[in-house]
Amino acid sequence: MTTPQLHVVHPAESAHSDTATGWQKIFLGAHSLSPSPLVMGLTHQEPYAQSPLISHSTSEVCFITKGSGFMITGETEHPFAPGDALHIEPGCWHAIKTEAQEVEMLYLFPGSKLPPTTTA
């Protein structure tokens, strides 16, 4: 009988990449030191920035950990603040727009790999 394992991934061990308006770290999933049945990462957006409009082939769940701003879908700006959770359905075009504060958002995708992402 095997004993279930616990994996701890520290920020310094996460996969880090720069984005057009900040950075992201992937803590869990095939792109990390800890294989997982889901992808978990943290994205950071600089103040007064808007990320590119993107869409994924799977659902995305986000939790705002720092800052406030707007999730843009089409012509609508949905305000968010720390503690808010967002569910983005597959195929929904979305972008993050920040104001005077930087924003950090924890995100989760089903599956062990990042889903294909399309940029507008």
C-alpha positions in Angstrom: 0.0 0.0 0.0 1.3 3.4 -0.9 1.2 6.4 1.4 -0.4 9.5 -0.1 2.2 12.3 -0.7 2.2 16.0 0.1 4.0 18.3 -2.2 5.0 21.8 -1.1 6.1 24.2 -3.9 7.7 27.4 -2.7 7.6 30.6 -4.8 11.3 30.3 -5.7 10.6 26.8 -7.1 7.6 27.9 -9.3 7.8 28.3 -13.0 8.0 32.1 -13.5 7.3 34.0 -16.7 6.9 37.6 -17.7 3.7 38.8 -19.4 2.9 41.9 -21.4 1.6 43.7 -18.2 3.3 41.9 -15.3 4.3 38.3 -14.5 2.9 34.9 -13.6 4.0 31.9 -11.5 2.8 28.3 -12.0 2.8 26.4 -8.7 1.0 23.2 -9.6 0.6 21.2 -12.8 2.8 19.7 -15.5 4.8 22.9 -15.8 5.9 22.8 -12.1 7.9 20.7 -9.7 4.6 19.1 -8.4 2.5 17.2 -10.9 -1.1 17.8 -10.2 -4.5 17.0 -11.7 -5.0 20.8 -12.1 -3.0 23.9 -12.8 -2.7 26.5 -10.1 -0.9 29.8 -10.7 -0.6 33.4 -9.6 -0.7 36.3 -12.0 0.4 39.8 -11.2 -0.7 42.9 -13.2 1.0 46.2 -12.8 -1.0 49.4 -12.0 -2.7 51.2 -14.8 -2.4 48.2 -17.2 -4.7 46.1 -19.3 -3.8 42.6 -20.3 -4.4 41.4 -23.8 -7.9 40.0 -24.6 -7.6 36.2 -24.3 -9.8 33.1 -24.4 -9.2 29.5 -23.2 -10.6 26.1 -24.3 -11.5 25.2 -20.6 -13.1 26.9 -17.6 -10.9 29.1 -15.4 -11.5 29.9 -11.8 -9.8 33.0 -10.2 -9.5 34.4 -6.7 -8.4 38.0 -6.2 -5.7 38.1 -3.5 -4.5 41.7 -3.9 -5.8 44.9 -5.5 -8.9 45.8 -7.4 -9.8 46.3 -11.0 -12.0 45.0 -13.8 -12.4 41.8 -15.7 -13.4 42.9 -19.2 -15.6 40.6 -21.3 -16.8 42.1 -24.5 -18.1 45.6 -23.8 -18.6 44.9 -20.1 -16.2 45.8 -17.2 -16.9 43.6 -14.2 -15.4 45.1 -11.0 -13.5 42.9 -8.6 -11.7 43.3 -5.3 -9.7 41.2 -2.9 -11.7 38.1 -1.8 -13.8 38.0 -5.0 -13.9 34.7 -6.9 -14.5 34.6 -10.7 -15.6 31.8 -13.0 -14.7 32.3 -16.6 -16.5 29.9 -18.9 -14.7 28.2 -21.9 -14.4 30.4 -24.9 -15.2 33.7 -23.0 -12.9 36.5 -24.2 -11.5 38.3 -21.1 -8.8 40.8 -20.0 -7.7 42.3 -16.7 -7.7 46.0 -16.3 -6.0 47.5 -13.2 -6.3 51.0 -11.7 -3.9 52.6 -9.2 -3.0 49.3 -7.5 -1.3 46.2 -8.7 -3.5 43.2 -8.9 -2.7 39.6 -7.9 -5.0 36.8 -8.9 -4.8 33.1 -8.1 -6.0 31.0 -11.0 -7.0 27.4 -11.5 -7.6 25.3 -14.7 -8.8 21.7 -14.9 -6.2 19.2 -16.1 -2.5 19.1 -15.5 -1.5 21.4 -18.4 -2.3 25.0 -19.2 -5.1 25.0 -21.8 -4.6 26.4 -25.2 -4.9 30.2 -25.0 -6.0 32.4 -28.0 -5.1 36.1 -28.1 -7.4 38.5 -29.9 
